[in-house]
């Protein structure tokens, strides 16, 4: 019985090690709007590269509210 537990533990350890040792997946270029939704300041967001990159324009009237940005994750 102890040998079965040892073999199962070793097998589990090897599977976890193999999973952690694999190369990470390549990043996928997706539009910004697929992962985030602008909640305010729509006119301060400029989109580039088909929407996959943005630039947030901050002017002298823009005041951060406790670090809240005008976009939220989906």
MDAnalysis code that builds the backbone (N, CA, C; Angstrom):
import MDAnalysis as mda
import numpy as np

u = mda.Universe.empty(222, n_residues=74, atom_resindex=np.repeat(np.arange(74), 3), trajectory=True)
u.add_TopologyAttr("name", ["N", "CA", "C"] * 74)
u.add_TopologyAttr("resid", np.arange(1, 75))
u.add_TopologyAttr("resname", ["UNK", "UNK", "UNK", "UNK", "UNK", "UNK", "UNK", "UNK", "UNK", "UNK", "UNK", "UNK", "UNK", "UNK", "UNK", "UNK", "UNK", "UNK", "UNK", "UNK", "UNK", "UNK", "UNK", "UNK", "UNK", "UNK", "UNK", "UNK", "UNK", "UNK", "UNK", "UNK", "UNK", "UNK", "UNK", "UNK", "UNK", "UNK", "UNK", "UNK", "UNK", "UNK", "UNK", "UNK", "UNK", "UNK", "UNK", "UNK", "UNK", "UNK", "UNK", "UNK", "UNK", "UNK", "UNK", "UNK", "UNK", "UNK", "UNK", "UNK", "UNK", "UNK", "UNK", "UNK", "UNK", "UNK", "UNK", "UNK", "UNK", "UNK", "UNK", "UNK", "UNK", "UNK"])
u.atoms.positions = np.array([
    [0.827, -1.199, 0.000],
    [0.000, 0.000, 0.000],
    [0.865, 1.254, 0.000],
    [1.920, 1.252, 0.788],
    [2.800, 2.417, 0.843],
    [3.506, 2.629, -0.485],
    [3.852, 1.539, -1.183],
    [4.540, 1.683, -2.458],
    [3.612, 2.291, -3.511],
    [2.318, 1.978, -3.463],
    [1.359, 2.569, -4.400],
    [1.236, 4.084, -4.156],
    [1.196, 4.479, -2.908],
    [1.121, 5.897, -2.571],
    [2.371, 6.616, -3.050],
    [3.526, 5.980, -2.861],
    [4.790, 6.565, -3.292],
    [4.815, 6.725, -4.813],
    [4.359, 5.728, -5.531],
    [4.347, 5.784, -6.997],
    [3.372, 6.863, -7.477],
    [2.206, 6.952, -6.873],
    [1.246, 7.992, -7.255],
    [1.789, 9.395, -6.964],
    [2.429, 9.563, -5.825],
    [3.010, 10.856, -5.465],
    [4.115, 11.229, -6.446],
    [4.967, 10.277, -6.779],
    [6.041, 10.530, -7.729],
    [5.481, 10.866, -9.114],
    [4.458, 10.141, -9.541],
    [3.823, 10.422, -10.831],
    [3.214, 11.807, -10.875],
    [2.540, 12.197, -9.808],
    [1.948, 13.525, -9.727],
    [3.035, 14.593, -9.767],
    [4.107, 14.359, -9.035],
    [5.220, 15.314, -9.031],
    [5.822, 15.464, -10.426],
    [5.995, 14.382, -11.132],
    [6.565, 14.432, -12.475],
    [5.633, 15.154, -13.448],
    [4.324, 14.934, -13.330],
    [3.380, 15.625, -14.203],
    [3.393, 17.136, -13.947],
    [3.429, 17.513, -12.677],
    [3.470, 18.942, -12.339],
    [4.776, 19.558, -12.820],
    [5.880, 18.852, -12.646],
    [7.178, 19.361, -13.095],
    [7.205, 19.532, -14.605],
    [6.653, 18.591, -15.335],
    [6.626, 18.683, -16.795],
    [5.756, 19.847, -17.250],
    [4.657, 20.065, -16.555],
    [3.771, 21.173, -16.903],
    [4.443, 22.514, -16.652],
    [5.144, 22.637, -15.551],
    [5.806, 23.891, -15.207],
    [7.024, 24.151, -16.094],
    [7.626, 23.108, -16.653],
    [8.843, 23.258, -17.445],
    [8.569, 23.574, -18.913],
    [7.324, 23.491, -19.346],
    [7.024, 23.767, -20.751],
    [7.180, 25.256, -21.037],
    [7.465, 25.576, -22.278],
    [7.628, 26.972, -22.683],
    [6.284, 27.689, -22.603],
    [6.290, 28.961, -22.193],
    [5.030, 29.707, -22.138],
    [4.472, 29.927, -23.544],
    [3.173, 30.077, -23.610],
    [2.528, 30.330, -24.900],
    [2.913, 31.708, -25.417],
    [2.935, 31.843, -26.729],
    [3.239, 33.136, -27.331],
    [2.060, 34.077, -27.113],
    [2.350, 35.367, -26.874],
    [1.252, 36.311, -26.707],
    [0.477, 36.485, -28.013],
    [-0.799, 36.704, -27.876],
    [-1.673, 36.891, -29.025],
    [-2.016, 38.372, -29.109],
    [-1.893, 38.926, -30.287],
    [-2.202, 40.335, -30.502],
    [-3.706, 40.483, -30.689],
    [-4.387, 40.956, -29.653],
    [-5.836, 41.126, -29.704],
    [-6.172, 42.600, -29.509],
    [-7.318, 43.048, -29.995],
    [-7.723, 44.436, -29.782],
    [-7.910, 44.740, -28.294],
    [-7.611, 45.968, -27.926],
    [-7.725, 46.407, -26.535],
    [-9.141, 46.208, -26.016],
    [-10.133, 46.463, -26.844],
    [-11.525, 46.351, -26.436],
    [-11.975, 44.930, -26.149],
    [-11.177, 43.957, -26.530],
    [-11.546, 42.572, -26.239],
    [-11.307, 42.215, -24.770],
    [-10.368, 42.898, -24.127],
    [-10.051, 42.618, -22.731],
    [-10.447, 43.733, -21.768],
    [-10.669, 44.936, -22.288],
    [-10.983, 46.079, -21.428],
    [-12.137, 46.875, -22.016],
    [-12.862, 47.559, -21.148],
    [-13.981, 48.399, -21.569],
    [-13.762, 49.797, -21.008],
    [-13.723, 50.826, -21.867],
    [-13.642, 52.194, -21.337],
    [-14.895, 52.515, -20.538],
    [-14.713, 53.049, -19.344],
    [-15.858, 53.396, -18.511],
    [-16.119, 54.904, -18.506],
    [-15.102, 55.700, -18.786],
    [-15.240, 57.137, -18.905],
    [-14.007, 57.668, -19.633],
    [-13.993, 58.939, -19.976],
    [-12.891, 59.591, -20.698],
    [-12.664, 58.956, -22.062],
    [-13.754, 58.659, -22.760],
    [-13.656, 58.040, -24.078],
    [-12.840, 58.897, -25.047],
    [-12.947, 60.208, -24.912],
    [-12.239, 61.097, -25.829],
    [-10.756, 61.241, -25.486],
    [-10.298, 60.630, -24.403],
    [-8.887, 60.681, -24.016],
    [-8.136, 59.399, -24.370],
    [-8.767, 58.493, -25.080],
    [-8.137, 57.233, -25.454],
    [-7.914, 57.227, -26.965],
    [-6.654, 57.043, -27.376],
    [-6.313, 56.934, -28.793],
    [-5.914, 55.498, -29.081],
    [-6.455, 54.936, -30.145],
    [-6.191, 53.548, -30.516],
    [-5.162, 53.489, -31.636],
    [-4.250, 52.512, -31.551],
    [-3.221, 52.298, -32.558],
    [-3.168, 50.822, -32.930],
    [-2.582, 50.533, -34.080],
    [-2.379, 49.153, -34.556],
    [-3.662, 48.335, -34.540],
    [-4.683, 48.874, -35.135],
    [-5.944, 48.153, -35.221],
    [-6.632, 47.954, -33.888],
    [-6.334, 48.810, -32.919],
    [-6.965, 48.706, -31.607],
    [-6.224, 47.837, -30.618],
    [-5.070, 47.269, -31.007],
    [-4.343, 46.399, -30.083],
    [-3.479, 47.199, -29.115],
    [-3.257, 48.486, -29.394],
    [-2.514, 49.353, -28.492],
    [-3.312, 50.631, -28.287],
    [-3.176, 51.214, -27.093],
    [-3.845, 52.486, -26.835],
    [-2.860, 53.467, -26.238],
    [-3.239, 54.725, -26.302],
    [-2.506, 55.779, -25.618],
    [-3.543, 56.565, -24.831],
    [-3.333, 56.696, -23.535],
    [-4.243, 57.433, -22.671],
    [-3.704, 58.851, -22.523],
    [-4.457, 59.818, -23.030],
    [-4.051, 61.221, -22.992],
    [-4.506, 61.835, -21.673],
    [-3.560, 62.358, -20.907],
    [-3.870, 63.004, -19.632],
    [-3.625, 64.500, -19.777],
    [-4.645, 65.294, -19.560],
    [-4.472, 66.738, -19.631],
    [-4.511, 67.326, -18.221],
    [-4.451, 68.648, -18.129],
    [-4.381, 69.277, -16.804],
    [-5.694, 69.153, -16.028],
    [-6.787, 68.772, -16.696],
    [-8.067, 68.634, -16.013],
    [-8.327, 67.206, -15.536],
    [-7.482, 66.279, -15.963],
    [-7.663, 64.879, -15.594],
    [-7.149, 64.670, -14.184],
    [-7.996, 64.173, -13.309],
    [-7.622, 63.933, -11.919],
    [-7.865, 62.465, -11.605],
    [-6.822, 61.721, -11.239],
    [-7.042, 60.308, -10.902],
    [-7.819, 60.176, -9.596],
    [-8.705, 59.223, -9.548],
    [-9.491, 58.969, -8.347],
    [-8.955, 57.699, -7.702],
    [-8.069, 57.849, -6.749],
    [-7.453, 56.724, -6.041],
    [-6.868, 55.704, -7.018],
    [-6.212, 56.180, -8.066],
    [-5.555, 55.298, -9.010],
    [-6.459, 54.589, -9.988],
    [-7.718, 55.009, -10.087],
    [-8.653, 54.355, -10.995],
    [-8.446, 54.908, -12.401],
    [-8.190, 54.029, -13.345],
    [-8.062, 54.426, -14.727],
    [-9.427, 54.354, -15.411],
    [-9.575, 55.041, -16.529],
    [-10.884, 55.052, -17.184],
    [-11.209, 53.791, -17.978],
    [-10.542, 52.702, -17.703],
    [-10.858, 51.421, -18.341],
    [-10.919, 50.361, -17.255],
    [-11.694, 49.329, -17.511],
    [-11.777, 48.221, -16.553],
    [-11.649, 46.920, -17.317],
    [-11.067, 45.892, -16.695],
    [-10.967, 44.596, -17.369],
    [-12.327, 43.949, -17.516],
    [-12.466, 43.145, -18.547],
    [-13.724, 42.407, -18.747],
    [-13.841, 41.262, -17.784],
])
